[in-house]
Amino acid sequence: MEKMLVGCFLLILGQILLLPAEAREWPPSRSISRGRHARTHPQTALLESSCENKRADVVFIIDSSRSVNTHDYAKVKEFIVDILQFLDIGPDVTRVGLLQYGSTVKNEFSLKTFKRKSEVEHAVKRMRHLSTGTMTGLAIQYALNIAFSEAEGARPLRENVPRVIMIVTDGRPQDSVAEVAAKARDTGILIFAIGVGQVDFNTLKAIGSEPHEDHVFLVANFSQMESLTSVFQNKLCIQDLCAAEDHGCEQLCVNLLGSFVCQCYSGYTLAEDGKRCVAVDYCASENHGCEHECVNTDSSYFCRCPKGFALNPDKKTCTKIDYCASPDHGCQHECVNTDDSYSCRCLKGFTLNPDQKTCRRINYCALNKPGCEHECINTEEGYYCRCHRGYTLDPNGKTCSRVDHCAEQDHGCAQLCLNTGDSFVCQCSEGFVINEDLKTCSRVDYCLLSDHGCEYSCVNTDRSFACQCPEEHVLRSDGKTCAKLDSCALGNHGCEHSCVSSGGSFVCQCFEGYILREDRKTCRRKDICQAVDHGCEHICVNSDESYICKCLEGFRLAEDGKHCRRKDVCKSTHHGCEHICVNRGSSYICKCSKGFILAEDGRRCKRCTEGPVDLVFVIDGSKSLGEENFEIVKQFVTGIIDSLAISPKAARVGLLQYSTQVRTEFTLRNFSSAKDMKKAVAHMKYMGKGSMTGLALKHMFERSFTQVEGARPLSARVPRVAIVLTDGRAQDDVSEWASKAQANGVTMYAVGVGKAIEEELQEIASEPTEEHLFYAEDFSTMGEISDKLRKGICEALEDSGGRRDSPAGELPKRARQPTESEPVTINIRDILSCSNFAVQHRYLFEENNLARSTQKLFHSTKSSGSPLAEKHNQCKCENLIMFQNLANEEVRKLTQRLEEMTQRMEALENRLRYR
């Protein structure tokens, strides 16, 4: 009972203290309390008529947070309907708009939406409860920027139509309200702040207009809001003194209770006479600290530097611009700074090209045309003439004369003297050779000097020798031995291939691979494979009067009986895959085990963190973060960098910091080592202003992943990853540029801390969001996010490595060369390089002879140790196959050893890199 009495006492006392002074002095007959049925009271009708023809732009701002229950929300709507009863609503009198807010702002209707009171009442009753947060400052900002804009129905300031905000809230706002409310009041908006329940009264005073006793109200619950209806009727329906009197205000006139005050636009201050407005000279009234020039703006000032200087990061001091320090000046030799730019200069002996950047050597020879007979040689400051070897420069310094060594001295040559560059040599006429004294000559005896091999006699010719035979003998085709004239040599034997003397007659014989026809003179081929276009892809084997096609080892014959198909590429070839070989059609690809990705050679595997990736950090540097937490963010970035293999061929990393603007700390091309990159992160300066996350994503999408800033081209198929870290709500839209980045192949990771908005993080993160969105309650738990993020990037690189699988090697279009164990893998057309090879050795390619010959060759090779030790004909098939087999085997062994050495070298380089 005692608590109930105290509660009633506080309730009654609160109602009395809430009312303005003049309201408390009213007699009892004019009580401010109005019941639900009081609307039909005659006094109400009288009050309603007092607002007739009242011009005003009124915007209601209603707290629709989750702390307002359904019953209280209905009370708020009843309160607004009560207020509407005494307003004269219409386009030319009072215009009404309404916003309700939670975590976001919802514009129910604007000042231009409705023209009749009944339409407004219907819209109020139709409102739905939002039940979210309490972003009061955001709602006031919306009213200032949008609701009171002429586009939304507000009348121009020059018409002096009163602008009124009536805001109802029941809790502590989740954002700042003082600054934005002050801006609204400075523009001439009259703000009534109504608090319900446990509302901080200082917060209400920061919102409402002055004097606070006339504009700030606090009631115990939503049911007591009805008691304020007549109070607001009195305040809203007072005479518009700004419209009724010649107020004399230069810019804005604002009605007060029974009076008015003059106000000025932003950037101006009221003069001492209280009427005129004077532009604020921020440069004169503040210690601006500008080194060179201070420039006023509407609401502040900025520092400016003279031509040839640039503003430092402190935005106050200036530094002379070193245009030559930029790597883009393009000067080939020297760069020279000027007042507002630079110029290029060339070294001595060079002149500037028309592009004013590159230099070319001064061609004095071309400019002066000195008339040198042989060569003109440029020097740094001139030129001189030079003669070719064997010539000397004449006294005129231009023409040349040949040095005749043979004429200048007694050369002693018996036949010919020939000048050289620096001397002379003796030579002999054709058919003679120089003697040991290098001066005299002797005739060449070719028969004596060479092993002529003539069977009977040797005869010298001018340049060589010839063998001769005695009478009734003829020189054989070898040009050395002699044969007695026989029937084949004397008669017209008619043999197509060869004639063999036999007694007093002859017989015809055919070359190997041919047989004699019935006429005993002409020959026909007995190798069908050689005689027809058989179409076999690998091997053609004779079979009686026809042929069959066969395939090399590791292949099978196709259905057409001619082409061959590989059985198992991975098993039949030395693929070189470090982990896994996978057949693909007529070729193969290499793949890696989990936790590894394919290296650039398409065969070796390396850990995912060693893989190529283009990674850009987008870091929130807004003032809500704070200097201390910003250092934790820098440590977080350093931890991610430590997990990557930083190099131009592996991981490239860039970083953006943003607040109200975006600053590129370093691009993907700036650093090629983790040490330099971490140093740049450590020296990063905290920006500490707004939070334009969308602007940062736009900068990242349009610039950071371009080849100009170091990103590898899309054709290189290198993964592109962005990590966006923020601790609060963005002041702009993030969805557009996040979607564009994702659509263009950028994997987006969103890291939210503290007051970060979940909806925005979901818009930023790639799908699936559970793998790309991370949240921490505060900055102390970011270490757990770092571990999860590193794992996520690693898995993304593994997936990318799988997409980058490509054939490790194309199979040869022609059949591979045979080995000793594959005697039938011979392509006849590839080795017909020796003369008469097909005729002399065609028997080797018959099926039975082929196997026997190869087996015999294999055994002879083993026993002799070297197939070249015996004096075989090197153009014979056996020797060709043997040489080819040995060469292929040696090449295979060398290739295998080279791959093993390459792998050991790479492993050693990796150990040295991470030591």
KOLNULO-874742 format. One line per 2 residues: number of its first residue (from 1); their letters; for each residue x, y, z of C-alpha. Coordinates in steps of 0.2 Angstrom, whole numbers. Each point is the difference from the previous one (the first is absolute). Example, Ala and Ser with C-alpha at 12.3 -4.5 7.8 and 13.67 -1.06 7.14 Angstrom:
BEGIN
1 = AS = 62 -22 39 | 6 17 -3
END
This chain:
BEGIN
1 = ME = 0 0 0 | 14 12 4
3 = KM = 8 -3 -17 | -16 4 -9
5 = LV = -2 16 10 | 17 6 -5
7 = GC = -3 -5 -18 | -16 10 -1
9 = FL = 8 15 8 | 15 0 -13
11 = LI = -13 -2 -14 | -10 15 5
13 = LG = 16 10 3 | 7 -5 -17
15 = QI = -16 6 -9 | 1 17 9
17 = LL = 18 3 -3 | -1 -5 -19
19 = LP = -12 14 -4 | 7 17 -6
21 = AE = -2 14 13 | -16 8 -9
23 = AR = -8 -17 0 | 1 -2 18
25 = EW = -7 17 4 | -17 -4 -10
27 = PP = -15 -1 10 | -8 -17 4
29 = SR = -14 3 -13 | 14 -1 -14
31 = SI = 9 -16 5 | 12 -7 -12
33 = SR = -7 -18 3 | -11 -6 -14
35 = GR = -9 -17 1 | -4 -10 -16
37 = HA = -18 6 1 | 6 19 2
39 = RT = 2 1 -19 | -19 4 -2
41 = HP = 1 14 14 | -5 17 -7
43 = QT = 16 7 7 | 10 -12 -12
45 = AL = -9 7 -15 | 5 17 6
47 = LE = 18 -5 1 | 0 -8 -16
49 = SS = -6 16 -9 | 15 9 8
51 = CE = 12 -9 -12 | -10 5 -15
53 = NK = 10 7 -15 | 16 -4 10
55 = RA = 15 -3 -12 | 13 -12 6
57 = DV = 10 -16 -5 | -2 -13 13
59 = VF = 10 -16 1 | -3 -14 13
61 = II = 14 -11 4 | -6 -16 10
63 = DS = 11 -12 9 | -5 -17 -6
65 = SR = 14 -10 9 | -3 -17 8
67 = SV = -2 7 17 | -17 8 -5
69 = NT = -13 -14 2 | -16 -1 -10
71 = HD = -11 8 12 | 12 15 2
73 = YA = 2 1 -19 | -19 2 -2
75 = KV = 0 14 14 | 13 9 -11
77 = KE = -11 -1 -15 | -15 7 10
79 = FI = 11 14 6 | 4 5 -18
81 = VD = -18 -1 -6 | -5 12 15
83 = IL = 13 12 -5 | -6 0 -18
85 = QF = -18 5 6 | 5 18 3
87 = LD = 11 2 -16 | -6 8 -15
89 = IG = 7 -13 -13 | 2 5 -18
91 = PD = 13 5 -13 | -1 18 3
93 = VT = -2 -1 19 | 8 -14 11
95 = RV = 9 -14 -8 | 4 -16 10
97 = GL = 13 -13 -3 | 4 -15 11
99 = LQ = 16 -11 3 | 2 -15 11
101 = YG = 16 -8 5 | 9 -14 8
103 = ST = 17 -6 -7 | -5 8 -16
105 = VK = -11 15 -5 | -17 -4 -9
107 = NE = -9 15 -8 | -18 -3 2
109 = FS = -6 15 -10 | 8 17 -5
111 = LK = -6 18 1 | -6 -1 -18
113 = TF = -9 -17 2 | -17 4 7
115 = KR = -12 16 -3 | -14 -5 12
117 = KS = 0 -3 19 | -10 -16 -2
119 = EV = 13 -8 -12 | 14 4 13
121 = EH = -11 -8 14 | -2 -16 -10
123 = AV = 19 -1 -4 | 4 2 19
125 = KR = -12 -14 5 | 7 -11 -14
127 = MR = 18 1 7 | 9 -16 5
129 = HL = 12 -2 15 | 19 -2 -6
131 = ST = 6 -8 17 | 18 2 -3
133 = GT = 14 12 7 | 0 18 6
135 = MT = 10 11 -13 | -8 17 5
137 = GL = 15 10 -7 | -2 -9 -17
139 = AI = -19 5 0 | 4 19 3
141 = QY = 13 0 -14 | -13 -8 -12
143 = AL = -12 14 5 | 13 14 -2
145 = NI = 7 -7 -17 | -16 -7 -8
147 = AF = -17 2 9 | 3 20 0
149 = SE = 6 1 -18 | -10 9 -13
151 = AE = -1 -17 -10 | -9 -8 14
153 = GA = -13 15 2 | 8 12 12
155 = RP = -2 18 -5 | 15 11 -4
157 = LR = 8 9 15 | -3 17 -8
159 = EN = -19 -3 3 | 4 0 19
161 = VP = -12 -15 3 | 3 -7 17
163 = RV = 9 -17 0 | -4 -12 15
165 = IM = 6 -17 5 | -10 -9 13
167 = IV = 11 -15 6 | -7 -14 12
169 = TD = 13 -12 8 | 0 -12 14
171 = GR = 18 -5 2 | 19 5 -1
173 = PQ = 5 2 -18 | 13 -12 -8
175 = DS = 9 14 -9 | 5 19 2
177 = VA = -15 13 0 | 8 16 7
179 = EV = 9 5 -15 | -13 -4 -13
181 = AA = -14 8 10 | 10 16 2
183 = KA = 2 0 -19 | -19 -2 -2
185 = RD = -3 15 12 | 13 11 -8
187 = TG = -10 -2 -17 | -15 7 9
189 = IL = -10 -16 4 | -9 1 17
191 = IF = 2 -17 9 | -12 -7 13
193 = AI = 7 -15 10 | -12 -11 9
195 = GV = 8 -14 11 | -10 -15 7
197 = GQ = 6 -10 15 | 18 -2 5
199 = VD = 7 13 -13 | 16 10 4
201 = FN = -6 18 2 | 16 7 -6
203 = TL = -2 -10 -16 | -17 8 -2
205 = KA = 7 17 3 | 14 -3 -13
207 = IG = -14 -3 -13 | -13 13 4
209 = SE = 0 19 -3 | 3 13 13
211 = PH = -7 5 12 | -1 -18 5
213 = ED = -15 3 12 | -10 4 -16
215 = HV = 6 -14 -12 | 6 -15 11
217 = FL = -13 -11 9 | 1 -16 10
219 = VA = -14 -12 5 | 0 -15 10
221 = NF = -9 -12 -13 | -8 1 -17
223 = SQ = -18 2 8 | 5 17 7
225 = ME = 4 6 -18 | -18 6 -2
227 = SL = 3 13 14 | 12 9 -12
229 = TS = -13 2 -14 | -7 17 5
231 = VF = 18 6 4 | 5 -3 -18
233 = QN = -16 7 -6 | 4 16 9
235 = KL = 19 0 -6 | -4 -4 -18
237 = CI = -15 11 -3 | 8 16 7
239 = QD = 0 15 -11 | 14 -1 -14
241 = LC = 9 16 5 | 13 -2 -14
243 = AA = -14 0 -13 | -10 14 9
245 = ED = 13 13 3 | 15 8 -9
247 = HG = 12 -10 10 | 15 7 -10
249 = CE = 10 -17 1 | 13 0 -14
251 = QL = -1 -19 -2 | -11 -11 11
253 = CV = -15 5 12 | -4 -13 14
255 = NL = -17 1 10 | 1 -1 19
257 = LG = -13 1 13 | -7 17 -3
259 = SF = 15 6 -9 | 13 -4 -13
261 = VC = 19 -1 -3 | 11 2 -15
263 = QC = 12 -14 -5 | 13 -2 -14
265 = YS = 4 -13 -12 | 15 -12 3
267 = GY = 16 9 -2 | -7 17 6
269 = TL = -2 7 18 | -13 13 6
271 = AE = 7 18 1 | -2 10 16
273 = DG = -16 8 -6 | -8 -17 1
275 = KR = -6 2 -18 | 14 0 -13
277 = CV = 11 -16 -4 | 19 1 -2
279 = AV = 10 -14 -8 | 11 -9 13
281 = DY = 18 3 -3 | 7 -16 7
283 = CA = 18 4 -6 | -1 16 11
285 = SE = -9 -7 15 | 10 -16 2
287 = NH = 19 -4 2 | -1 -9 -17
289 = GC = 19 -4 -1 | 1 1 -19
291 = EH = 18 2 -6 | -5 10 -16
293 = EC = -18 4 -3 | -17 -3 10
295 = VN = -16 -1 -10 | -17 2 8
297 = TD = -14 -13 -5 | -19 0 5
299 = SS = 3 -8 17 | 19 -1 2
301 = YF = 16 4 -9 | 14 -9 -9
303 = CR = 19 4 -3 | 7 2 -17
305 = CP = 17 0 -7 | 7 12 -14
307 = KG = 5 -7 -17 | 14 -13 0
309 = FA = -4 -6 18 | -11 -14 7
311 = LN = -10 -1 16 | 8 -12 13
313 = PD = -11 -13 9 | -2 12 15
315 = KK = -11 11 -12 | 9 15 6
317 = TC = 19 1 -6 | 6 -1 -18
319 = TK = 15 -9 -8 | 8 5 -16
321 = ID = -5 -13 -13 | 14 -10 -7
323 = YC = -7 -5 -17 | 16 -9 -4
325 = AS = -2 -12 15 | -15 -8 -9
327 = PD = 5 -15 -10 | -12 5 -14
329 = HG = 10 15 -6 | 7 -10 -14
331 = CQ = 17 9 -2 | 13 -11 -7
333 = HE = 15 9 6 | -3 14 13
335 = CV = -16 8 7 | 1 18 6
337 = NT = -14 8 11 | -8 17 -5
339 = DD = -12 11 9 | -16 -10 -4
341 = SY = 6 -15 -10 | 17 -8 -6
343 = SC = 10 -1 -16 | 12 -13 -7
345 = RC = 18 2 -4 | 13 -10 -9
347 = LK = 18 -4 3 | 14 7 -10
349 = GF = 0 -6 -18 | -18 -3 0
351 = TL = -15 10 -5 | -19 0 6
353 = NP = -12 -9 -12 | -17 8 -5
355 = DQ = -9 -9 14 | 11 11 13
357 = KT = 4 -16 10 | 12 -12 -9
359 = CR = 17 5 -7 | 10 -5 -15
361 = RI = 18 1 -4 | 5 15 -11
363 = NY = 5 -7 -17 | 14 13 -4
365 = CA = 3 -11 -16 | -17 2 -6
367 = LN = -1 19 5 | 17 5 -8
369 = KP = 1 -12 -15 | 19 -1 1
371 = GC = 2 -10 -15 | 9 -15 7
373 = EH = 4 -13 -13 | -2 -15 11
375 = EC = -7 3 18 | -4 15 10
377 = IN = 2 -2 19 | -10 11 12
379 = TE = 9 6 16 | -8 9 15
381 = EG = 4 17 -7 | 3 -3 -19
383 = YY = 5 -14 -12 | 15 -7 -10
385 = CR = 2 -11 -16 | 6 -18 0
387 = CH = 6 -12 -13 | -4 -19 -2
389 = RG = 13 -13 4 | 14 -1 -13
391 = YT = -3 19 -4 | 9 15 7
393 = LD = -7 18 2 | 6 13 -12
395 = PN = 8 17 6 | -17 8 -4
397 = GK = -7 -10 15 | -15 -6 -11
399 = TC = 5 -11 -14 | 8 -18 1
401 = SR = 14 -9 -10 | 2 -19 0
403 = VD = 16 -6 8 | 9 -11 -14
405 = HC = 12 -11 11 | 5 -10 -16
407 = AE = 6 16 -9 | 9 7 15
409 = QD = 12 -14 3 | 9 -15 -9
411 = HG = -13 -13 5 | 9 -15 -9
413 = CA = -16 -9 -5 | 4 -13 -14
415 = QL = -18 2 -8 | -12 12 9
417 = CL = 1 13 13 | -17 5 9
419 = NT = -2 15 12 | -8 -3 17
421 = GD = -5 13 12 | 16 3 9
423 = SF = 13 -10 -12 | 0 -12 -15
425 = VC = 0 -19 -3 | 6 -11 -15
427 = QC = -12 -11 -9 | 2 -13 -14
429 = SE = -10 -2 -17 | -13 -14 -1
431 = GF = 8 -17 0 | 15 6 10
433 = VI = 3 0 19 | 11 12 10
435 = NE = 16 -7 6 | 7 0 18
437 = DL = 9 17 -3 | -18 7 -3
439 = KT = 7 9 -16 | 3 -13 -13
441 = CS = -12 -13 -8 | 0 -18 -6
443 = RV = -13 -10 -11 | -12 -11 9
445 = DY = 2 -19 -2 | -17 -6 5
447 = CL = 4 -18 -3 | 15 1 12
449 = LS = -9 10 13 | -16 -10 2
451 = DH = -4 -19 2 | -8 0 -17
453 = GC = -5 -19 0 | 2 -2 -18
455 = EY = 1 -19 -5 | 11 3 -15
457 = SC = 7 18 -3 | -3 18 7
459 = VN = 1 16 -11 | 1 17 7
461 = TD = -12 14 -6 | 0 18 3
463 = RS = -9 -1 16 | -1 -18 5
465 = FA = 4 -17 -8 | -9 -14 -10
467 = CQ = 2 -19 0 | 3 -9 -17
469 = CP = -2 -18 -6 | 9 -10 -13
471 = EE = -7 -5 -17 | -16 -11 -1
473 = HV = -4 5 18 | -12 13 6
475 = LR = 0 11 16 | -13 -6 13
477 = SD = -13 11 8 | 12 3 15
479 = GK = 12 9 -12 | 15 -10 6
481 = TC = -1 -18 -4 | -1 -8 -18
483 = AK = -11 -13 -7 | 2 -10 -16
485 = LD = -13 5 -13 | -15 -12 2
487 = SC = -17 -3 -8 | -9 12 12
489 = AL = 12 13 -5 | 0 -3 -19
491 = GN = -18 -5 -4 | -17 8 2
493 = HG = -6 -11 14 | -16 9 5
495 = CE = 1 -4 19 | -10 13 9
497 = HS = 10 -1 16 | 17 -9 -2
499 = CV = 9 -12 -13 | 11 -14 6
501 = SS = 12 -8 -12 | -1 -19 0
503 = GG = 13 -9 -12 | -3 6 -17
505 = SF = -17 8 4 | -9 10 14
507 = VC = -15 -1 12 | -11 14 7
509 = QC = -2 3 19 | -11 11 10
511 = FE = 5 11 15 | -5 -5 17
513 = GY = -19 1 4 | -4 -3 -19
515 = IL = -2 -17 -9 | 2 -4 -19
517 = RE = -15 0 -11 | -4 -14 -13
519 = DR = 10 9 -13 | 15 -3 10
521 = KT = 6 19 -2 | -12 11 9
523 = CR = -3 1 19 | -15 2 11
525 = RK = -1 6 18 | -4 -13 13
527 = DI = -2 13 15 | -19 5 -1
529 = CQ = 2 12 14 | 13 9 -10
531 = AV = -9 -1 -16 | -17 7 5
533 = DH = -7 15 11 | -5 -11 15
535 = GC = -5 14 11 | 6 -9 16
537 = EH = 3 13 14 | 15 -9 8
539 = IC = 6 -17 -9 | -5 -9 -16
541 = VN = 4 -19 0 | 0 -10 -16
543 = SD = -12 -15 1 | 0 -12 -16
545 = ES = -7 10 -14 | -6 15 11
547 = YI = 5 9 17 | -7 3 17
549 = CK = 3 16 12 | 7 -2 17
551 = CL = 3 13 14 | 15 5 11
553 = EG = 1 -6 18 | -13 9 11
555 = FR = -12 2 -14 | -15 -10 -7
557 = LA = -7 -1 -17 | -15 10 -4
559 = ED = -16 -7 -8 | 5 6 -17
561 = GK = 15 -12 1 | 13 14 -4
563 = HC = 0 13 13 | 7 -3 18
565 = RR = -6 6 17 | 11 2 16
567 = KD = -5 -12 14 | 6 9 16
569 = VC = 10 16 -3 | 5 2 18
571 = KS = 8 -18 0 | 7 0 -18
573 = TH = 9 17 1 | 13 8 13
575 = HG = -13 13 5 | 11 8 14
577 = CE = -15 4 12 | 6 2 18
579 = HI = -16 -6 8 | -14 -6 -12
581 = CV = -2 -3 -19 | -17 0 -7
583 = NR = -4 -6 -18 | -10 13 -11
585 = GS = -4 -6 -17 | 16 -3 -10
587 = SY = 11 10 13 | 1 2 19
589 = IC = 0 13 14 | 9 0 16
591 = KC = -10 4 17 | 6 2 18
593 = SK = -6 -7 16 | -10 10 13
595 = GF = 9 15 7 | 11 2 -16
597 = IL = -2 9 -16 | 7 -3 -17
599 = AE = 17 10 -4 | 2 10 -16
601 = DG = 9 -15 -9 | -16 -9 1
603 = RR = 8 -15 8 | 7 4 17
605 = CK = -11 4 16 | 3 13 13
607 = RC = -10 5 16 | -15 11 -3
609 = TE = 8 15 9 | 14 0 -12
611 = GP = -12 2 -15 | -2 15 -10
613 = VD = -14 12 6 | -4 19 -2
615 = LV = -6 6 17 | -6 17 5
617 = FV = -4 6 18 | -14 13 2
619 = ID = 2 7 18 | -13 11 9
621 = GS = 9 15 7 | -15 9 7
623 = KS = 0 10 16 | -11 -14 9
625 = LG = 15 -11 -1 | 13 9 11
627 = EE = 19 1 -1 | 2 -15 12
629 = NF = -12 -12 -10 | 8 6 -16
631 = EI = 17 -7 6 | -9 -17 3
633 = VK = -6 1 -18 | 18 3 -6
635 = QF = 5 -16 9 | -14 -9 -7
637 = VT = 6 5 -18 | 18 -5 4
639 = GI = -6 -17 6 | -9 -4 -17
641 = ID = 16 6 -9 | 11 -12 10
643 = SL = -10 -14 -6 | 3 3 -19
645 = AI = 15 -2 -11 | 2 18 -5
647 = SP = 9 2 -18 | -5 6 -17
649 = KA = -3 -18 -6 | -10 -6 16
651 = AR = -10 12 11 | -2 18 -3
653 = VG = -8 11 13 | -7 18 -1
655 = LL = -9 10 14 | -13 14 1
657 = QY = -5 11 15 | -16 9 -1
659 = ST = -11 12 11 | -9 15 -9
661 = QV = 14 -3 -14 | 10 -15 -7
663 = RT = 19 0 2 | 11 -13 -9
665 = EF = 13 -5 13 | 9 -12 -13
667 = TL = -5 -8 -16 | 2 -18 -6
669 = RN = 16 5 -9 | 9 10 14
671 = FS = 8 -14 10 | 7 -17 -5
673 = SA = 5 -5 18 | -10 -3 16
675 = KD = 13 10 10 | -2 16 -10
677 = MK = -19 -2 0 | -1 -2 19
679 = KA = 10 15 2 | -12 10 -10
681 = VA = -14 -6 10 | 8 5 16
683 = HM = 3 18 -6 | -18 1 -6
685 = KY = -9 16 8 | -17 0 7
687 = MG = -13 10 -10 | -14 2 14
689 = KG = -15 7 -9 | -16 -6 -8
691 = SM = -3 -18 -7 | -3 0 -19
693 = TG = 1 -19 -3 | -9 1 -17
695 = LA = 13 13 -6 | 14 -12 5
697 = LK = -7 -15 -9 | -2 11 -16
699 = HM = 18 5 1 | 5 -18 3
701 = FE = -10 -7 -15 | 5 14 -12
703 = RS = 18 2 4 | 8 -12 12
705 = FT = -2 -16 -11 | 6 9 -16
707 = QV = 16 -5 -8 | 6 18 2
709 = EG = 0 -3 19 | 8 -17 -1
711 = AR = -14 -13 -2 | 3 -14 -12
713 = PL = -11 -1 -16 | -16 -11 1
715 = SA = 8 -11 -13 | 13 -5 13
717 = RV = -14 -8 10 | 8 7 17
719 = PR = -13 0 14 | -6 18 5
721 = VA = -4 2 19 | -6 15 10
723 = IV = -1 1 19 | -12 14 6
725 = LT = 1 5 19 | -12 12 8
727 = DG = -7 3 17 | -16 10 -3
729 = RA = -13 5 -12 | 5 7 -17
731 = QD = -6 18 -5 | -3 -5 -18
733 = DV = -6 -15 -10 | 11 -16 0
735 = SE = -10 -12 -10 | 3 7 -18
737 = WA = 19 -1 0 | 1 -16 11
739 = SK = -11 -9 -13 | 10 7 -15
741 = AQ = 16 -6 8 | -7 -18 3
743 = AN = -7 0 -17 | 17 3 -7
745 = GV = 8 -14 9 | 6 9 16
747 = TM = -2 -12 15 | -7 12 14
749 = YA = 3 -3 19 | -9 11 12
751 = VG = 7 2 18 | -11 10 12
753 = VG = 4 5 18 | -11 8 13
755 = KA = -14 10 -7 | 2 -6 -18
757 = IE = -17 -2 -8 | -3 -18 -5
759 = EE = -11 4 -16 | 15 10 -7
761 = LQ = 12 -14 4 | -11 -12 -9
763 = EI = -1 11 -15 | 19 2 -1
765 = AS = 5 -19 3 | 0 -12 -14
767 = EP = -11 -15 -1 | -2 -11 11
769 = TE = 1 14 13 | 3 -13 14
771 = EH = 17 -3 -8 | 4 19 -4
773 = LF = -7 10 15 | 8 1 17
775 = YA = -5 10 15 | 8 4 17
777 = ED = -8 8 15 | 15 11 3
779 = FS = 18 2 -7 | 7 -12 13
781 = TM = -7 -15 -8 | 7 4 -18
783 = GE = 13 -14 2 | -13 -13 -2
785 = IS = -6 8 -16 | 17 1 -7
787 = DK = 2 -19 1 | -17 -3 -8
789 = LR = 4 13 -14 | 17 -8 -4
791 = KG = -8 -17 -1 | -14 7 -11
793 = IC = 13 8 -12 | 10 -16 -1
795 = EA = -16 -10 -5 | -4 13 -13
797 = LE = 17 -2 -8 | -2 -19 0
799 = DS = -16 2 -9 | 8 12 -12
801 = GG = 14 -12 -3 | -12 -13 -5
803 = RR = -8 12 -13 | 17 3 -6
805 = DS = 4 -18 -4 | 6 -1 -18
807 = PA = 8 -14 -10 | 17 -3 6
809 = GE = 6 -4 -18 | -7 -3 -17
811 = LP = 3 -18 -7 | 11 -1 -16
813 = KR = -11 0 -16 | 12 -13 -7
815 = AR = 4 -17 7 | 14 0 13
817 = QP = 17 -8 -4 | 2 -19 4
819 = TE = 10 -7 14 | 9 -17 1
821 = SE = -15 -9 8 | -11 6 -14
823 = PV = 6 -7 -16 | -17 3 -10
825 = TI = -1 19 4 | 9 5 -16
827 = NI = -8 13 -12 | 8 -4 -17
829 = RD = -3 17 -7 | 11 8 13
831 = IL = 16 -9 -3 | 1 -1 -19
833 = SC = 15 12 -1 | 14 -11 -6
835 = SN = 2 -4 -19 | -9 -16 -6
837 = FA = -5 -4 19 | -17 -6 -5
839 = VQ = 7 -12 -13 | 15 -6 10
841 = HR = -9 -3 17 | -19 -2 -4
843 = YL = 1 -17 6 | 2 7 18
845 = FE = -18 6 0 | -8 -16 -3
847 = EN = -8 -6 16 | 10 -15 3
849 = NL = 17 7 -6 | -3 16 10
851 = AR = -1 -9 17 | 15 -12 -5
853 = ST = 11 15 -6 | -3 10 16
855 = QK = 3 -14 11 | 16 -4 -9
857 = LF = 5 18 1 | -3 1 19
859 = HS = 11 -15 3 | 14 6 -11
861 = TK = -1 17 9 | 3 -8 16
863 = SS = 14 -11 -5 | 10 13 -9
865 = GS = -2 14 13 | -2 14 -14
867 = PL = -10 -2 -16 | 12 12 -8
869 = AE = 16 -11 3 | -4 -11 -14
871 = KH = 2 7 -18 | -19 -1 -4
873 = NQ = -8 10 -14 | -7 14 11
875 = CK = -14 3 -12 | -7 -18 3
877 = CE = -16 -1 10 | 8 -10 15
879 = NL = 12 14 3 | -13 14 -1
881 = IM = -12 -9 12 | 14 -4 12
883 = FQ = 6 18 0 | -17 7 1
885 = NL = -4 -11 15 | 15 4 9
887 = AN = -2 19 -3 | -18 0 6
889 = EE = 5 -10 16 | 14 13 4
891 = VR = -12 15 -3 | -13 -8 12
893 = KL = 13 -2 14 | 7 17 -2
895 = TQ = -18 8 0 | -4 -10 16
897 = RL = 16 6 8 | -3 18 -5
899 = EE = -17 0 8 | 7 -8 16
901 = MT = 13 14 1 | -13 13 -4
903 = QR = -11 -6 15 | 15 0 12
905 = ME = 5 17 -5 | -18 7 3
907 = AL = -1 -9 17 | 17 8 5
909 = EN = -6 17 -6 | -16 -1 10
911 = RL = 10 -5 16 | 12 15 -3
913 = RY = -15 12 -3 | -9 -4 17
915 = R = 16 -2 11
END
